Amino acid sequence: MTGYDIYRGGSFLKSVAATTASDTGLSGSTTYSYYVKAKDAAGNQSVSSNTVSATTQSGGIAACSGALTSAAAIQGAMINASAGTIITIAPGTYSGIRAASGDPRLDANGVPTGVFYSGASGTSGSRIILKGCDPANPPILQGPATNDGSYGIHLTGDYWEIHDIKVTRAQKGIMIDNGNYNFIFKAEIYNVATKAFISGTAAPTIHWITPTIMILENIKRDTAKALM
C-alpha cells in the first residue's frame, strides 16, 4: 500500500501517505463520519474500512480559544477597541446593561442608548472585527426591551466588520451613527422594532439571506436610511 483515501460523509476528502490525518474547517457541535480506502501505486483501492464518527466541540478549540464569555467583557472590548482589534465572542446569550455600555448618547432619563457601544474606528487596511467564534452557533447580544429606545449595537466609528452574530430585544438592532465604510454580514436581527438604522450614511448594498439576515456593504456617510 502507498497511501490512503479518506472520505467524509461519503465524499472524498483527501489522500494521505501516513496512517494519521487531521480535518479542519469544521462546524462546531457537528457529527462527521469517516472511512478510508487503502490504495497501491497504481491507484487501485481496497474496500472501504469501517465507518467511524466524531463530534466537534462547540466552536472548536482553536476557533474559540480566548473568546469573550460575558456581556461586560464584550462591552469593555468594544469601548477599548482600536484599529486591528478582533473581538471574538463565544456561543451563548449575552444580556447587556445599558448603564455599563459607555455610550455617551443618553435618553431622556440619562441612560446610555446603546447596549453594546463603540466610538472607535479602524482603518481601510486594519478594520475592527466583531464576530462570533463559531458560525454554526452565533452568539446572541440582547438588550432589555424592544420599546425603550435602546440600540442593540451602536457604532459611531468607521471601518468595522461585524459578522456571525445575532442581535435581539432592542428598539433598533444595529445603529450605525455617522459611520463610514462599515461592513455587516451574516447578522441575524430579530425581535426589534427596527432591524438596522444607518444614520448619516449612504444607501448601502443590502443582501437579504433570509427575512432576518442581511449583508450591508460599502457603507459611506450621506443620508439616513432605516432598514425594517
Secondary structure as the mmCIF struct_conf table of DSSP 4:
data_model
#
loop_
_struct_conf.conf_type_id
_struct_conf.id
_struct_conf.beg_label_comp_id
_struct_conf.beg_label_asym_id
_struct_conf.beg_label_seq_id
_struct_conf.end_label_comp_id
_struct_conf.end_label_asym_id
_struct_conf.end_label_seq_id
STRN STRN1 GLY A 3 ARG A 8
TURN_TY1_P TURN_TY1_P1 GLY A 9 GLY A 10
STRN STRN2 SER A 11 VAL A 16
BEND BEND1 ALA A 17 THR A 19
BEND BEND2 GLY A 25 GLY A 25
HELX_LH_PP_P HELX_LH_PP_P1 LEU A 26 SER A 27
TURN_TY1_P TURN_TY1_P2 GLY A 28 SER A 29
STRN STRN3 THR A 31 LYS A 39
TURN_TY1_P TURN_TY1_P3 ALA A 41 ALA A 42
STRN STRN4 GLN A 45 GLN A 45
STRN STRN5 VAL A 52 THR A 55
TURN_TY1_P TURN_TY1_P4 SER A 58 GLY A 59
HELX_RH_AL_P HELX_RH_AL_P1 ILE A 61 CYS A 64
TURN_TY1_P TURN_TY1_P5 SER A 65 GLY A 66
STRN STRN6 LEU A 68 LEU A 68
BEND BEND3 SER A 70 SER A 70
HELX_RH_AL_P HELX_RH_AL_P2 ALA A 71 ILE A 79
TURN_TY1_P TURN_TY1_P6 ASN A 80 ASN A 80
TURN_TY1_P TURN_TY1_P7 ALA A 83 GLY A 84
STRN STRN7 ILE A 86 ILE A 89
BEND BEND4 PRO A 91 GLY A 92
STRN STRN8 THR A 93 SER A 95
HELX_RH_3T_P HELX_RH_3T_P1 ARG A 98 ALA A 100
BEND BEND5 SER A 101 SER A 101
BEND BEND6 PRO A 104 PRO A 104
STRN STRN9 LEU A 106 LEU A 106
TURN_TY1_P TURN_TY1_P8 ALA A 108 ASN A 109
BEND BEND7 GLY A 110 GLY A 110
STRN STRN10 PRO A 112 PRO A 112
BEND BEND8 THR A 113 THR A 113
STRN STRN11 GLY A 114 SER A 118
STRN STRN12 THR A 123 THR A 123
TURN_TY1_P TURN_TY1_P9 SER A 124 GLY A 125
STRN STRN13 SER A 126 SER A 126
STRN STRN14 ILE A 128 GLY A 132
BEND BEND9 CYS A 133 CYS A 133
TURN_TY1_P TURN_TY1_P10 PRO A 135 ALA A 136
BEND BEND10 ASN A 137 ASN A 137
STRN STRN15 ILE A 140 GLN A 142
BEND BEND11 PRO A 144 PRO A 144
BEND BEND12 THR A 146 GLY A 149
STRN STRN16 TYR A 151 LEU A 155
BEND BEND13 GLY A 157 TYR A 159
STRN STRN17 TRP A 160 ASP A 177
BEND BEND14 ASN A 178 ASN A 178
BEND BEND15 TYR A 181 TYR A 181
STRN STRN18 PHE A 183 SER A 199
TURN_TY1_P TURN_TY1_P11 GLY A 200 GLY A 200
HELX_LH_PP_P HELX_LH_PP_P2 ALA A 202 PRO A 204
STRN STRN19 THR A 205 THR A 210
TURN_TY1_P TURN_TY1_P12 PRO A 211 THR A 212
STRN STRN20 ILE A 213 GLU A 217
BEND BEND16 ASN A 218 ASN A 218
BEND BEND17 ARG A 221 THR A 223
STRN STRN21 LYS A 225 LEU A 227
#
